Amino acid sequence: MPKFLIAIMGPTAVGKTRVAIELATRYHAEIISADSRQVFRELNVGVAKPSPEELNRIAHHFVGHISIHDDYDAARFGDEALAEINRQHKARDFAVVCGGSGLYIRSLLEGFDPMPVVPDEVRRRISEAYKANGMEWLQAEVEAGDPDYFDVVDRKNPQRLMRALEIINAAGLKPSSLRSRARKDLPFHTIKIGVAMERAELYQVIDARVDTMIDKGLFSEAEGLLPFRELNSLQTVGYQEIFGYLDGQYDKAEATRLLKRNTRRYAKRQMTWFRRDQEIRWFKPDDVRGMIAHINTVAGISEQD
């Protein structure tokens, strides 16, 4: 029987984890997390890691995988996740990958071209220009150089923006174009499932989720991570807003407002990324039966199987 990867994608807070667990249970599969922040073991509340109960129901991989002090990127995830899927397929017909990090999923399914070498002089010049001119300058430079990449990048992450600008300046390439066709003949079939809801409803869910995170100790978690705030792993929505509060830049109510606003903006960028993929079949989060029917049709499975 051919092997299959069920790829579950969608914006933050839409309910992907619950869907992944139900589908993994149905198809006797394990879950590979494609989340660029859940991979870090020190980040918990602020990245909405699966609960201990959820982790116990189905084996999860790449959750709490490494430390925030370690270097980790989409290219490394793609290689490691592909190896894990191939390992799983030796014993079962299905594997499930679930996440909202479009770059991680693209790395897994398509791979990346080798990254161009950036001279130290270029890297230093861009870093100094950022320090002198600030975030708005950096954002404007990346948008001008690669508007497609700017549409989906985390615009509050200076390290990622500077890396993009380094590629643009050093190699004359657009980061959005750095993909490889080396994996076009994957040893399995991919079934892409998108999970989405109406924007107004999603934004309500996001606001409620932020409130729940705060109740679970998000501010305390961020305070404990404050000494490491410059690490690339912490340049993300969910912690940067609280660091500003801890610095005395604004009060807790403003930090909460920023958390909700920036999370909604992040969800919008995620949907911009995923909507470009015409292979994704979209479902509402509670339509698991519809997802199963679609998977069965693609995989050639009858209801009696």
N, C-alpha and C positions, 0 to 999 in steps of 0.2 A: 504494500500500500504506500502511496506517496506520503511524504511528510508535510506538515502544515505549521505555519506560524500565524497565530491570531494576534494582530497588532491593534491595540485599543488606544485611541488617541482622543484628545479633546482638551478644553481649557481647564484651568484649576477650579476645584470645588464642584465640578459637574457630576461627580460620582463614579469616576473611572475605577477606583479600587474595588468598590462593591461589584461592579459589572465584571471586572477581571476575576474576582473570586468565584462568582457564579459560573462563568464560562470555563474557568480552569477546573472547577469541580465537575462540570458536565462532561468535559473532554479529557479528564484524568491527566491534567497538565500541571506544570509548575509555572510560577510567574516570575518574569524578569522585569524589574523596575527600570524604566527609562526616564529617570528624574535626576536632573543635574544637581539637586541639593539633598534629596533623600539618601544619596550615596554616602554622605558624610555622617559618621557615627555620633559626633557631638551635637548635631542639629536634630531636634525632635519636634517640639511644639510648633516652631515657626515654619517647618516644612511639611507639616501634616503627614507625618509618617503613619503607615498602617498601625493600628492598635495591636497590642500583644495578642488579643483574641484573633484578629485577622491574620496575623503572622502564623499563628498556630493552626489555623484552618487549612492553609495551603502554603507550601514551601515558597518563599520569596528569595530572589537573588538580587544583589546590588542594592540592598537596603542596609545602611550602616556599614558599608563595605570598606571604607578607608577613613583616615583622619583628615580633619580640616587643614592640617599642616602638610599634607601630601599634595603633590601636583596631580591633577586629574582633568581630563578633557574629553570631548566627544570622540576624538579619534581612538583614544585608548578604550573608551567604553565600547565602541563599535567592534573592535577586535575581540575584546573579552566576552561581550555578549554573544557574538557569533560563535565563538568556541563553546560557550555554555549551551546554546541552542543545539549545536551539533552533538554535544554530549547527551542532552536529554533525548534527542531523536533516536539514539541507539536503543532506548528502552520503551519509547512511546511514540505515537503518531503526531501528537499536537504539543506545541509549546505556546505560551502566551507572553507577549511583551506589552507592558502598560505604562503610559506616561504622557506628560504634557511637554516634554522637551523635544521639540521637533528636530533640533540639530542632532540629538542623540539617536533618534529613530532613523534619521537620514543616514547617519554614519553607519549604523548597523546594516541597513538595507542597500546602501549605495557605496559607502566608503568615501574617502576624501583623496583628492590629489595631494601629493607631498607638499607640505607647507614651504613657501619660499624662504630662503635665508635672508634675514634682515640684519644689515650691518649695525654694529653698536652705535655708530654715529647717528644713524637715522632714528634708532630707538631713543637715544638720549635727547635728540632735538625735539622729538614729539613729546617726550615726558616734560621737558622744560617749557615747551609752549603751552602744554596743558596747565602746568602750575602757574604760569603767568596769565593765562587768558580764561581759565575756568571751564566748567562743564558745558556751558552753552556753546562756546567756541568748538570744543571737541565734538559735540553732537552735530553742529553745523558742517564741520569738515567731513565727518563720516557720511552724513546725508548727501552732501554734494558729490562725494566720491563713489558711493554705492547706495542709491536710494532703496533698492530691493532689500539689501541687508539691513539698512536702518529701519525698515518697516517692522522687522521681527526681532532685532537685537534688544537686549535689556539696556535701555537708554540711561539707566542710572549706574551702570557698571563701567567705570572708567577704564579698568584693565582690558575689558573686552573691546571697548571702543578704540583704545589706543592700539591694540593688536590689529584691529581692522585697518586703522590708518597707516600702521607700519607696512602692511601688505600692499596697500594702495600706493604708498610712496616709494617703497623699495623695489617692488616688482611690477608696478603698473597693472596689477590684477585686482579684480573685484572679489572680495571674500565670498559673495554669493555664488560665484562661478566655480569655486574650488570643490568640485565633486568629481569622483572617478566612476568609470563604468566597469571597474574590475569585478564588481560583485553582481553584475547583471544576470549571471547564471548561478544563482544561489541554489544550494542542494535541497531546497524546500519551496513550497508555494506559500505566498503571503496573502492573508485575507485581512484587509484593512477595515476596521470598524471605528467610525467616529461617533462620539457621544456628545450631544449638544442639547441645549434648551434655548428658549427665547431669551434675548439679551436682558430684558428687564427682570425676568425671573432669576437668571444667573446672577445678576448683580445683587439681588436680595439674598441669595444663598451665600454669596461671597461675604456680604456685610455680616450676616449671622455667623458665618464660620470665623471671621476675625474676632467677633465678640466671644465665641467659644474658646478660641485660642488664648485670648487674654484671661479668661476665667481659669484656664488650665495652667497659667503661669508664664505666658510668653514674655512679659516684661522682665521677670526674674531670670529666665533663660538668656535673654539678650544681655542683661547686666553681667552675667557670668562669662559671656563671650566678649565683652567690651575690650579686654586687653589684646584680643586678636583681631580687632576690627579691620585692620589693613589687609588681612589675608584675602586672596581672591575668592575663596569659598564663602566669604561673608559679604561680598558685594552684591547683595540681593534684596529684593523686596521682602519685608518681614523682619529684618534686623536693622537696616540702615535708618529707617524711620524712628526706631526706638533709640538708636545711638544718638540721634539728634536731640531727643528728649533728655537723655542722660547727660548730654553736654550742656543742657540748660537753654537750648535754642528756642524751645516752645514747651507748652505744658502737655500733660498726658492726653487731654482731650484732642489736642491738635495732632499728636502722634497717632492716635487712633483714627482720626479722619484721614491722615496721610496713608496709613496702612490700608484702609479700605479703598481709597482712591487709586493708589498705585497697584493694588492687587487687581482691581477692575481693569486698569489700563493694561496690565500684563496679560489678563485673560483675552482682551481684545487683540493683542498682538499674536497670541497663540492661535486664535481663530483665523487671523489673516494668513498665517503660515499654513495651517492645515487645509483651509478652503482652496488653496492652490492645487492640492493633490486630487486629481479627478478619479483616482482609484478608491478613494475612501467612500464607503457606504455609511450614510448618517442615520442615527437612531436617537430617540429620546432615552434618557437613562433608565426608565422603567420598562422599556420594551425589550427585555432580554429574550423573550420568546421570538420576537422578530429577528434578533441577532442570530439566534440558534438556527432558525429556518434558513437564513441567508448562508450561514456557515455550512449547514448540511447540504444546501444546493450546490455551493461551490466545490465542496469536498466529495460530492457524489454519495452522500450518506442518506439512507432512507430512515424513516421514523422507527422502523423495526430494528435497525442496527444497534 
